[in-house]
Amino acid sequence: MKRSVLVVDDETVFRNYIRQMELWENSELYIAAEARSAQEALRILERQEINIVILDVSMPGKNGVFLSEIIAAKYPQTAMIAVSSYDDYDYVRQILKNGAHDYILKSRLTEETLLRALESADLRMRQRSPWEIRKELRSQAAEWIFHGAASPFTSDNSRKAAAIAQIRFLKSYSGESLKTLTDGIGRVLESGGSREDGLDILAIPCGSDKFVLIYRFYEETSEARMQERIAAVNLDSQDAIRRLYSLQVTVRTCPAFFSDNAMRSYLQFQLKEKEEETAAASPLAMTIGQQKKLLAAVETLDGKDAGRQVRSLYEQIPPGQEALCLMVTKEMLDLLVRISEEYRISLDFLPQNNRLFEYTQGKSRETLAANVSGLYENVLREIREREETGQYSSLVKKAIALMEQRYGEPVGLKDIAGTIGTNSSYLSRLFHEETGTTVTDYLNRVRVEQSKKLLEEDVPLKEIVCRCGFRSYGYFLKIFKEYTGKTPKEFLKGGE
């Protein structure tokens, strides 16, 4: 049976190199589709079955690490092989953790190495997945927790902790759809740890909307460090589930226990007696209305209003909800990081990854509200002061740099906005306000200026049309005369 392959790479040359290999004629593998970006790849995966994805790690916009995370969670039956021009250990580690079967440097990629990787990945995916392999352990753990069977952890030399995760479904699903959805969520919950990292997570389904989470630590001995690690992986899992499935998951961590039996008794009690409390738990994310208000303040660079919105959000957190404080703080700081990147402001002092737990630990809700709202006010004030000096904003600078770099390609407003990570309508409005012209007009001017240089170098007109990104010879003549007042021949005769 033929096995379908999707090639994802923003470089046309590399896609052509892969497509022209002879291995596709001599194996059970075939290229079913090609994609130039992570977004395009996800659209393909939504509409057709793909067995193996060859993905570039470093792509503009959403990179291969992001794509591998989505594939691992939503398309676990699809194998992944990562390729890259750079030997970056952080990328390698993260993308392999997301389930990629191999990581090959482009400089070392040959037909033989790719074929071996494809066949190996295909063979492994035809066998049982990690989720299926652990299915029996989940079943044994469920029997132990709910029906008093023997513990499957008797010979397990680990320190354990537990939590209860509840999914907040916003609509009803059919039986098969619900099973697929909960399986995917379970995979995300388990993906936060691995035996190699010293932490294994078991997500045991409990009804249609809950999981019992068992954390097994194989190296850590500090209770405080265990709780810190649990808080961090739960935060990442909740964030991933919200992005992948648009669902909110609350996770209630159980206290530490001296024995597995005590932990089991506590879980049984919580699942039976705390249903109403769980159902009434507060959401772990901003509402759409809150997001709109905060983003509106950010777009207008109104630091005081942004500070008010941040403080208002913290005020809605019920007392004693440390996990909710942690999630809200992460969302606020993630947005601030995106703002700082957009305007090229250095915020190196912000906590990253596991340090977020340390940042929030010991701080009251009021203190966090004051700290984070103050950050927003200061950053937006700095951006506003920069813009008042007459300099272009970071977004406009990025758009101009991109046009000057890629004028020879068929790019437009939507492509430019997507590449620099903003909304096309917002970029159009901002660009016109700051430059007094449209994105299309500016891009045409760049192309015309480049074509004038090539004309002076005696480059043939047809080649100029191609190299400067004009869609046709007639369109080139029209735009050239519109912007210079002359035809190319008149320009060469009379100069400027």
C-alpha positions in Angstrom: 0.0 0.0 0.0 1.4 3.4 -1.0 2.3 5.7 1.9 1.7 9.4 1.5 4.4 12.1 2.2 4.0 15.8 2.8 7.0 18.1 2.2 7.0 21.3 4.2 9.7 23.9 3.4 9.6 27.5 2.4 12.5 27.0 0.0 11.4 26.0 -3.5 14.8 24.7 -4.3 14.8 22.2 -1.5 11.2 21.0 -2.3 12.3 20.5 -5.9 15.4 18.6 -4.7 13.2 16.2 -2.7 10.6 15.8 -5.4 13.2 14.9 -8.1 14.7 12.0 -6.1 14.5 8.6 -7.6 13.4 6.9 -4.4 9.7 7.9 -5.1 9.8 5.6 -8.2 11.3 2.6 -6.4 9.4 2.5 -3.1 6.0 2.4 -1.6 6.3 6.1 -0.8 4.9 9.1 -2.8 4.7 12.8 -2.4 1.1 13.6 -1.8 1.5 17.3 -1.3 3.9 20.2 -0.7 3.6 23.2 1.6 5.5 26.4 2.0 4.6 27.2 5.6 3.3 25.6 8.7 -0.2 27.1 8.2 -0.4 25.7 4.6 0.7 22.3 5.9 -2.0 22.3 8.6 -4.7 23.0 5.9 -3.5 20.1 3.9 -3.5 17.8 7.0 -7.1 18.8 7.7 -8.3 17.7 4.3 -6.2 14.6 3.4 -4.6 11.7 5.1 -0.8 12.0 5.4 1.4 9.2 6.7 4.7 11.1 6.9 5.7 14.8 7.1 9.1 16.0 6.1 9.3 19.4 7.7 11.8 22.3 7.8 12.6 23.5 11.3 13.4 27.1 10.4 10.6 28.7 8.4 9.3 32.3 8.5 6.3 32.8 10.8 5.3 29.6 12.6 8.3 27.3 12.5 8.8 23.6 12.4 8.7 23.2 16.2 5.3 24.8 16.3 4.1 22.5 13.4 5.5 19.4 15.1 3.6 20.2 18.3 0.3 20.5 16.4 0.9 17.3 14.4 1.9 15.3 17.6 -1.3 16.4 19.3 -3.9 16.4 16.5 -2.4 13.8 14.1 -0.6 11.3 16.2 -0.9 8.7 13.4 1.4 10.8 11.2 5.2 10.4 11.4 7.6 13.3 11.2 11.1 13.8 9.9 12.7 17.1 10.6 15.3 18.8 8.4 17.3 21.9 9.0 20.2 24.0 7.7 21.3 24.5 11.3 22.6 22.2 13.9 20.7 23.8 16.8 20.4 21.5 19.9 17.4 23.4 21.4 15.5 22.8 18.1 16.6 19.2 17.9 15.6 18.5 21.5 12.2 20.1 21.2 11.2 18.7 17.9 12.2 15.2 18.9 10.3 15.6 22.1 7.3 16.5 20.0 7.5 13.1 18.3 9.7 13.6 15.3 11.4 10.3 14.3 14.6 11.8 12.9 16.4 15.1 12.5 18.6 15.5 9.4 20.9 18.4 8.5 20.2 19.5 4.9 24.0 19.5 4.2 24.0 15.8 5.0 20.7 14.8 3.4 21.1 12.3 0.5 18.7 10.1 -1.2 19.9 7.2 0.8 19.7 8.9 4.3 16.2 10.2 3.5 15.0 6.8 2.3 16.3 5.1 5.5 14.6 7.7 7.7 11.3 7.4 5.8 11.2 3.6 6.0 12.2 3.6 9.6 9.5 6.2 10.5 6.9 4.4 8.5 7.7 1.1 10.2 7.6 2.6 13.7 4.3 4.3 13.0 2.7 1.1 11.7 3.5 -0.4 15.2 1.8 0.7 18.4 2.1 4.3 19.4 3.3 5.3 22.8 -0.3 6.2 23.7 -1.4 2.7 22.8 1.6 1.0 24.5 0.6 2.8 27.8 -3.1 1.9 27.4 -2.7 -1.2 29.5 -1.0 0.7 32.3 -3.8 3.3 32.3 -6.3 0.5 32.5 -4.5 -1.1 35.5 -4.2 2.2 37.2 -7.9 2.9 36.8 -8.7 -0.5 38.3 -6.5 0.2 41.2 -7.9 3.7 41.9 -11.6 3.0 41.4 -12.1 -0.7 42.0 -9.4 -1.7 44.6 -7.3 -3.9 42.3 -3.6 -4.4 42.9 -1.4 -1.3 42.3 0.5 -1.4 39.0 3.2 0.8 40.7 4.3 -1.8 43.3 7.8 -2.2 41.7 8.0 1.3 40.5 10.8 3.1 42.2 9.4 6.6 41.9 8.0 9.4 44.0 4.4 10.1 43.1 2.0 13.0 43.0 -1.5 13.4 41.7 -3.9 15.9 40.2 -7.4 16.0 38.7 -7.9 17.6 35.3 -11.4 18.7 34.2 -12.3 19.7 30.6 -14.8 22.5 30.1 -16.6 21.5 26.9 -18.5 24.3 25.2 -20.7 22.0 23.1 -21.8 18.4 23.0 -19.9 15.8 20.8 -20.9 12.5 19.3 -19.5 9.4 20.9 -16.7 8.8 18.4 -15.8 12.5 18.2 -15.7 12.8 21.9 -13.4 9.8 22.2 -11.0 11.2 19.6 -11.0 14.6 21.3 -10.4 13.2 24.8 -7.6 10.9 23.5 -5.9 14.0 22.0 -6.2 15.9 25.2 -4.9 12.9 27.1 -1.8 12.8 24.8 -1.2 16.5 25.5 -1.4 16.0 29.2 1.1 13.2 29.1 3.4 15.0 26.7 4.6 17.3 29.5 7.1 14.7 30.8 9.2 11.7 29.7 11.2 9.1 31.5 14.3 10.5 30.0 13.6 13.9 31.7 13.0 12.2 35.1 9.2 12.8 35.1 6.6 10.4 33.6 2.9 11.6 33.5 0.0 9.1 33.2 -3.3 10.6 32.2 -6.1 8.2 33.2 -9.6 9.0 31.7 -12.3 9.3 34.3 -15.7 9.7 32.6 -15.9 11.9 29.5 -14.6 15.2 31.0 -11.9 14.3 33.6 -8.5 12.8 33.9 -6.6 11.6 37.0 -3.0 12.6 36.5 -0.3 10.5 38.1 3.2 12.2 38.1 6.1 9.8 38.7 9.5 11.4 39.5 12.6 9.2 39.1 15.3 11.7 40.1 13.8 14.6 42.0 13.8 14.3 45.8 12.8 17.8 46.8 9.1 18.3 47.4 9.3 21.9 46.5 11.0 21.1 43.2 8.4 18.5 42.4 5.6 20.9 42.9 7.4 23.5 40.8 7.8 21.0 38.0 4.2 20.0 38.2 3.0 23.6 38.0 5.2 24.2 35.0 4.1 21.2 33.0 0.4 21.8 33.9 0.7 25.3 32.7 2.2 24.2 29.4 -0.5 21.5 28.9 -3.4 23.9 29.6 -1.9 26.4 27.2 -1.5 23.8 24.5 -5.0 22.4 24.9 -6.5 25.9 24.7 -4.5 26.6 21.5 -5.1 23.3 19.8 -8.7 22.6 20.8 -10.1 25.9 22.0 -11.0 24.2 25.3 -10.2 25.1 28.9 -8.8 22.6 31.3 -8.6 23.1 35.1 -6.0 21.1 37.0 -6.3 20.7 40.8 -3.1 19.3 42.3 -3.5 17.0 45.3 -1.4 17.4 48.4 1.7 15.3 49.0 1.2 11.8 50.4 3.4 9.4 52.2 1.8 6.3 50.6 0.2 5.3 47.3 -2.9 4.1 49.2 -3.4 7.5 50.9 -3.2 9.2 47.5 -5.8 6.7 46.1 -8.2 7.4 48.9 -7.9 11.1 48.5 -8.5 10.9 44.7 -11.6 8.7 45.3 -13.0 11.3 47.8 -12.3 14.2 45.5 -13.9 12.6 42.5 -17.1 11.7 44.5 -17.5 14.7 46.7 -16.1 17.7 44.8 -18.1 17.6 41.5 -19.9 20.9 42.2 -16.7 22.6 43.2 -15.0 21.5 40.1 -17.9 22.6 37.8 -17.8 26.1 39.4 -14.1 26.5 39.0 -13.1 29.8 37.3 -11.8 29.7 33.8 -8.0 29.8 33.3 -8.0 32.2 30.4 -9.1 35.7 29.5 -12.5 35.9 27.9 -12.8 37.2 24.4 -14.2 40.5 25.7 -11.3 41.0 28.0 -8.8 40.2 25.3 -10.4 42.8 23.0 -10.3 45.5 25.6 -6.6 44.8 26.4 -5.6 44.6 22.8 -7.4 47.8 22.0 -5.4 49.6 24.7 -2.2 48.1 23.4 -3.0 49.1 19.8 -3.6 52.7 20.8 -0.5 52.6 23.1 -2.7 53.7 26.1 -0.6 52.4 29.0 -3.0 53.6 31.7 -5.9 51.9 30.1 -3.9 48.7 29.6 -2.8 48.8 33.3 -6.5 49.2 34.3 -7.4 46.2 32.2 -4.7 44.0 33.7 -5.6 45.0 37.3 -9.3 44.3 36.5 -8.4 40.8 35.3 -6.5 40.0 38.5 -9.3 41.4 40.7 -11.7 38.7 39.2 -9.4 35.9 40.4 -11.0 34.2 43.5 -8.8 34.2 46.7 -6.6 31.2 47.1 -6.5 30.4 43.3 -2.7 30.2 42.9 -2.9 28.2 39.7 -5.2 30.7 38.1 -2.8 33.5 39.1 0.0 31.6 37.4 -2.0 31.1 34.2 -3.2 34.8 34.1 0.4 36.0 34.7 1.7 33.8 31.9 -0.9 35.1 29.5 -0.1 38.7 30.4 3.7 38.2 30.1 3.4 36.2 26.8 1.4 39.1 25.3 4.0 41.6 26.6 6.8 39.6 25.0 5.0 39.7 21.7 4.6 43.4 22.0 8.3 43.9 22.8 9.4 41.8 19.9 7.1 43.7 17.5 8.6 47.0 18.6 12.1 45.7 19.2 12.2 46.5 22.9 14.5 44.4 25.2 12.6 42.7 28.0 15.3 40.2 29.0 14.3 40.5 32.7 11.0 38.7 32.1 10.8 35.2 33.5 10.9 32.3 31.0 9.6 28.8 31.2 10.0 27.2 34.6 11.1 30.6 36.1 7.5 31.8 35.9 6.7 29.7 39.0 9.5 31.5 40.9 8.3 34.8 39.7 4.8 34.3 41.1 5.7 32.2 44.2 5.0 34.1 47.4 3.4 37.1 45.6 -0.2 38.0 46.4 -2.8 38.6 43.7 -2.5 42.4 44.5 1.3 42.4 44.1 1.2 40.5 40.8 -1.5 42.9 39.5 0.6 45.9 40.4 3.8 44.4 39.0 2.3 43.3 35.6 0.2 46.4 35.1 3.3 48.5 35.8 5.2 46.6 33.1 2.4 47.3 30.6 2.3 51.0 31.4 6.1 51.4 31.1 6.5 49.4 27.9 3.6 51.2 26.1 4.9 54.6 27.3 8.3 53.8 25.8 6.8 52.8 22.5 4.6 55.9 22.4 7.6 58.2 23.1 9.6 56.5 20.3 6.8 57.0 17.8 6.4 60.7 18.8 10.0 61.2 17.6 8.8 60.6 14.0 10.4 57.2 13.5 8.5 54.4 11.8 7.1 51.8 14.1 8.7 48.4 14.2 5.9 46.8 12.1 6.3 49.3 9.3 10.1 48.9 9.4 9.7 45.2 9.1 7.2 45.5 6.2 9.6 47.9 4.4 12.6 45.6 5.0 10.6 42.6 3.7 9.5 44.4 0.6 13.0 45.5 -0.2 14.2 41.9 0.3 11.4 40.0 -1.5 10.3 42.4 -4.2 11.1 39.7 -6.8 8.5 37.3 -5.4 4.7 37.4 -5.8 4.1 38.9 -2.4 1.2 41.1 -1.4 -0.3 42.7 1.7 -1.6 39.5 3.2 1.8 37.7 2.6 3.7 40.6 4.2 1.3 40.8 7.2 1.4 37.1 7.8 5.2 36.9 7.6 5.7 39.7 10.2 2.9 38.4 12.4 0.2 40.9 12.2 -3.3 41.5 10.8 -3.4 42.7 7.1 -6.1 45.4 7.7 -4.2 46.7 10.7 -0.9 46.8 8.8 -2.6 48.5 5.9 -4.0 51.3 8.1 -0.7 51.7 10.1 1.5 51.7 7.0 -0.7 54.4 5.3 -0.7 56.6 8.5 3.0 56.5 8.9 4.3 56.6 5.3 1.4 58.4 3.5 1.2 55.6 0.9 -0.2 52.1 0.6 1.7 48.9 0.9 1.0 48.1 -2.7 2.2 51.5 -3.9 5.4 51.2 -1.9 6.1 47.7 -3.2 5.5 48.9 -6.8 8.0 51.8 -6.3 10.6 49.4 -4.9 10.1 47.1 -8.0 10.3 50.0 -10.4 13.5 51.4 -8.8 15.1 47.9 -9.1 13.9 47.6 -12.7 15.5 50.9 -13.6 18.9 49.7 -12.3 18.6 46.5 -14.4 17.6 48.5 -17.5 20.8 50.5 -17.1 22.7 47.2 -16.9 21.2 46.1 -20.3 19.3 43.2 -18.7 16.6 41.9 -21.2 13.1 43.2 -20.4 11.6 39.7 -20.0 14.2 38.9 -17.4 13.6 42.2 -15.6 9.8 41.4 -15.4 10.6 38.1 -13.8 13.4 39.3 -11.4 11.3 42.3 -10.2 8.2 40.4 -9.3 5.8 41.7 -12.0 3.1 39.3 -12.9 3.2 40.0 -16.6 5.0 42.0 -19.3 2.0 44.2 -19.9 1.6 45.0 -16.2 5.3 45.9 -15.9 5.0 48.4 -18.8 1.8 49.9 -17.2 3.4 50.3 -13.7 6.7 51.5 -15.1 5.1 54.3 -17.0 2.7 55.2 -14.2 5.6 55.7 -11.8 8.2 57.2 -14.1 6.1 58.9 -16.8 8.1 57.0 -19.4 8.3 53.7 -21.2 11.4 51.6 -20.6 12.7 52.6 -24.0 12.1 56.3 -23.3 13.8 55.9 -20.0 17.0 54.5 -21.5 17.1 57.2 -24.2 16.5 60.2 -21.9 17.8 58.9 -18.6 16.0 60.1 -15.5 
